């Protein structure tokens, strides 16, 4: 939809706080009222653009999860990719990072649905790893929820920003956290990629 494309372009250029519905309407040669025919509020536009950003993360996670590699390798790759995406967004796409911070802070439905989707992918991966004998946990779903919690500092936009601001060597921390997660799954012989 053109409205979302224009909104995303403005959000990336000047930030979502500074983008008005009038800016979006003007770019499209339409009235603000016409924009509101498609989106009932400015919040709906913000949420929809946020949905575009997190959709990219979910697509990356799903693509990794669907490869033929062992579950443990896919889990390492998936966690690493999510962290790299979060860090890249912070450094290279600051306006979108700020949008994600607002979405997480405000517990927007879009971000909540995304978090459920990522957790679902993690649960499937852990279940598969248990079935193949790679992971040794009693409750795969509980283990996936634990992974999600343990990995929060590496994908939550506010926590990623804090780590970067404090100059923490994130690559070392990332590897250590992934090793911790793999040990918790009973897979101590697998070093992170």
One Martini backbone bead per residue (centre of mass of N, CA, C, O) as a GRO file, in nm:
protein
  193
    1UNK     BB    1   0.096   0.037   0.023
    2UNK     BB    2   0.153   0.368  -0.025
    3UNK     BB    3   0.125   0.484   0.257
    4UNK     BB    4   0.341   0.303   0.389
    5UNK     BB    5   0.577   0.377   0.209
    6UNK     BB    6   0.579   0.677   0.284
    7UNK     BB    7   0.595   0.649   0.587
    8UNK     BB    8   0.861   0.492   0.593
    9UNK     BB    9   1.031   0.704   0.454
   10UNK     BB   10   0.987   0.924   0.667
   11UNK     BB   11   1.076   0.770   0.915
   12UNK     BB   12   1.370   0.725   0.811
   13UNK     BB   13   1.437   1.032   0.775
   14UNK     BB   14   1.273   1.183   1.051
   15UNK     BB   15   1.075   1.012   1.191
   16UNK     BB   16   0.782   0.943   1.358
   17UNK     BB   17   0.745   1.209   1.523
   18UNK     BB   18   0.784   1.411   1.257
   19UNK     BB   19   0.556   1.265   1.122
   20UNK     BB   20   0.281   1.344   0.932
   21UNK     BB   21  -0.013   1.304   0.780
   22UNK     BB   22   0.031   1.546   0.593
   23UNK     BB   23   0.293   1.443   0.465
   24UNK     BB   24   0.175   1.189   0.342
   25UNK     BB   25  -0.053   1.319   0.179
   26UNK     BB   26   0.117   1.513   0.010
   27UNK     BB   27   0.296   1.298  -0.131
   28UNK     BB   28   0.013   1.164  -0.254
   29UNK     BB   29  -0.210   1.381  -0.324
   30UNK     BB   30  -0.381   1.401  -0.052
   31UNK     BB   31  -0.581   1.381   0.204
   32UNK     BB   32  -0.608   1.317   0.533
   33UNK     BB   33  -0.887   1.184   0.516
   34UNK     BB   34  -0.792   0.963   0.319
   35UNK     BB   35  -0.594   0.827   0.507
   36UNK     BB   36  -0.820   0.770   0.730
   37UNK     BB   37  -0.968   0.553   0.558
   38UNK     BB   38  -0.722   0.338   0.603
   39UNK     BB   39  -0.643   0.491   0.882
   40UNK     BB   40  -0.779   0.565   1.192
   41UNK     BB   41  -0.472   0.636   1.279
   42UNK     BB   42  -0.158   0.711   1.366
   43UNK     BB   43  -0.109   0.449   1.522
   44UNK     BB   44  -0.170   0.262   1.282
   45UNK     BB   45   0.071   0.351   1.118
   46UNK     BB   46   0.294   0.285   1.316
   47UNK     BB   47   0.223  -0.018   1.342
   48UNK     BB   48   0.254  -0.091   1.039
   49UNK     BB   49   0.552  -0.013   1.012
   50UNK     BB   50   0.650  -0.199   1.232
   51UNK     BB   51   0.556  -0.457   1.085
   52UNK     BB   52   0.767  -0.435   0.857
   53UNK     BB   53   1.019  -0.463   1.033
   54UNK     BB   54   0.945  -0.740   1.184
   55UNK     BB   55   0.903  -0.911   0.933
   56UNK     BB   56   1.200  -0.937   0.860
   57UNK     BB   57   1.283  -1.097   1.109
   58UNK     BB   58   1.087  -1.335   1.073
   59UNK     BB   59   1.196  -1.422   0.795
   60UNK     BB   60   1.479  -1.490   0.889
   61UNK     BB   61   1.403  -1.698   1.105
   62UNK     BB   62   1.243  -1.890   0.920
   63UNK     BB   63   1.465  -1.952   0.715
   64UNK     BB   64   1.653  -2.084   0.918
   65UNK     BB   65   1.451  -2.297   1.041
   66UNK     BB   66   1.408  -2.436   0.732
   67UNK     BB   67   1.653  -2.573   0.725
   68UNK     BB   68   1.876  -2.871   0.721
   69UNK     BB   69   2.000  -2.823   0.969
   70UNK     BB   70   2.067  -2.855   1.266
   71UNK     BB   71   1.909  -2.731   1.535
   72UNK     BB   72   2.155  -2.605   1.676
   73UNK     BB   73   2.255  -2.440   1.434
   74UNK     BB   74   1.994  -2.279   1.386
   75UNK     BB   75   1.984  -2.145   1.661
   76UNK     BB   76   2.245  -1.990   1.642
   77UNK     BB   77   2.177  -1.840   1.378
   78UNK     BB   78   1.917  -1.703   1.477
   79UNK     BB   79   2.029  -1.544   1.717
   80UNK     BB   80   2.245  -1.394   1.558
   81UNK     BB   81   2.055  -1.255   1.351
   82UNK     BB   82   1.882  -1.097   1.551
   83UNK     BB   83   2.110  -0.936   1.674
   84UNK     BB   84   2.219  -0.805   1.416
   85UNK     BB   85   1.959  -0.658   1.343
   86UNK     BB   86   1.938  -0.485   1.598
   87UNK     BB   87   2.214  -0.346   1.566
   88UNK     BB   88   2.177  -0.234   1.279
   89UNK     BB   89   1.933  -0.059   1.341
   90UNK     BB   90   2.069   0.123   1.546
   91UNK     BB   91   2.309   0.223   1.356
   92UNK     BB   92   2.155   0.253   1.050
   93UNK     BB   93   1.827   0.288   1.174
   94UNK     BB   94   1.728   0.488   1.404
   95UNK     BB   95   1.424   0.547   1.350
   96UNK     BB   96   1.341   0.243   1.373
   97UNK     BB   97   1.444   0.198   1.652
   98UNK     BB   98   1.253   0.404   1.788
   99UNK     BB   99   0.997   0.256   1.707
  100UNK     BB  100   1.061  -0.010   1.859
  101UNK     BB  101   1.078   0.113   2.135
  102UNK     BB  102   0.786   0.215   2.144
  103UNK     BB  103   0.655  -0.062   2.100
  104UNK     BB  104   0.773  -0.200   2.350
  105UNK     BB  105   0.691   0.013   2.563
  106UNK     BB  106   0.372  -0.001   2.453
  107UNK     BB  107   0.276  -0.281   2.371
  108UNK     BB  108   0.220  -0.348   2.089
  109UNK     BB  109   0.054  -0.567   1.895
  110UNK     BB  110   0.272  -0.608   1.680
  111UNK     BB  111   0.503  -0.690   1.877
  112UNK     BB  112   0.355  -0.918   2.020
  113UNK     BB  113   0.315  -1.095   1.768
  114UNK     BB  114   0.612  -1.122   1.704
  115UNK     BB  115   0.701  -1.259   1.969
  116UNK     BB  116   0.525  -1.507   1.924
  117UNK     BB  117   0.654  -1.596   1.658
  118UNK     BB  118   0.941  -1.641   1.766
  119UNK     BB  119   0.862  -1.843   1.986
  120UNK     BB  120   0.746  -2.054   1.792
  121UNK     BB  121   1.011  -2.109   1.647
  122UNK     BB  122   1.169  -2.197   1.896
  123UNK     BB  123   0.990  -2.434   1.979
  124UNK     BB  124   1.028  -2.600   1.721
  125UNK     BB  125   1.335  -2.629   1.743
  126UNK     BB  126   1.347  -2.766   2.020
  127UNK     BB  127   1.169  -3.005   1.957
  128UNK     BB  128   1.349  -3.115   1.735
  129UNK     BB  129   1.604  -3.146   1.913
  130UNK     BB  130   1.472  -3.354   2.100
  131UNK     BB  131   1.392  -3.569   1.885
  132UNK     BB  132   1.708  -3.599   1.785
  133UNK     BB  133   1.894  -3.555   2.063
  134UNK     BB  134   2.037  -3.272   2.096
  135UNK     BB  135   1.831  -3.217   2.322
  136UNK     BB  136   1.811  -3.212   2.701
  137UNK     BB  137   1.478  -3.178   2.770
  138UNK     BB  138   1.162  -3.195   2.908
  139UNK     BB  139   1.061  -2.892   2.811
  140UNK     BB  140   1.054  -2.729   2.521
  141UNK     BB  141   0.881  -2.476   2.573
  142UNK     BB  142   1.024  -2.383   2.828
  143UNK     BB  143   1.303  -2.358   2.695
  144UNK     BB  144   1.222  -2.141   2.487
  145UNK     BB  145   1.144  -1.929   2.698
  146UNK     BB  146   1.427  -1.918   2.822
  147UNK     BB  147   1.572  -1.822   2.573
  148UNK     BB  148   1.418  -1.562   2.534
  149UNK     BB  149   1.504  -1.441   2.807
  150UNK     BB  150   1.819  -1.477   2.781
  151UNK     BB  151   1.814  -1.300   2.494
  152UNK     BB  152   1.700  -1.013   2.541
  153UNK     BB  153   1.974  -0.834   2.543
  154UNK     BB  154   2.004  -0.907   2.208
  155UNK     BB  155   1.698  -0.770   2.099
  156UNK     BB  156   1.625  -0.549   2.270
  157UNK     BB  157   1.647  -0.223   2.192
  158UNK     BB  158   1.727  -0.103   2.470
  159UNK     BB  159   1.950  -0.315   2.546
  160UNK     BB  160   2.126  -0.282   2.299
  161UNK     BB  161   2.185   0.017   2.339
  162UNK     BB  162   2.319  -0.007   2.614
  163UNK     BB  163   2.554  -0.188   2.530
  164UNK     BB  164   2.672   0.004   2.319
  165UNK     BB  165   2.706   0.259   2.497
  166UNK     BB  166   2.901   0.091   2.706
  167UNK     BB  167   3.104  -0.082   2.517
  168UNK     BB  168   3.031  -0.363   2.474
  169UNK     BB  169   3.143  -0.675   2.372
  170UNK     BB  170   2.908  -0.832   2.195
  171UNK     BB  171   3.042  -1.081   2.070
  172UNK     BB  172   3.131  -1.210   2.336
  173UNK     BB  173   2.853  -1.212   2.475
  174UNK     BB  174   2.705  -1.372   2.261
  175UNK     BB  175   2.873  -1.631   2.277
  176UNK     BB  176   2.824  -1.682   2.580
  177UNK     BB  177   2.514  -1.700   2.567
  178UNK     BB  178   2.496  -1.932   2.365
  179UNK     BB  179   2.651  -2.135   2.534
  180UNK     BB  180   2.455  -2.131   2.770
  181UNK     BB  181   2.208  -2.228   2.612
  182UNK     BB  182   2.330  -2.495   2.510
  183UNK     BB  183   2.383  -2.613   2.790
  184UNK     BB  184   2.083  -2.602   2.883
  185UNK     BB  185   2.020  -2.816   2.636
  186UNK     BB  186   2.272  -3.028   2.633
  187UNK     BB  187   2.495  -2.862   2.428
  188UNK     BB  188   2.836  -2.838   2.487
  189UNK     BB  189   2.976  -2.909   2.187
  190UNK     BB  190   2.862  -2.617   2.090
  191UNK     BB  191   2.977  -2.363   1.913
  192UNK     BB  192   2.956  -2.072   1.805
  193UNK     BB  193   2.962  -1.896   1.491
   0.00000   0.00000   0.00000
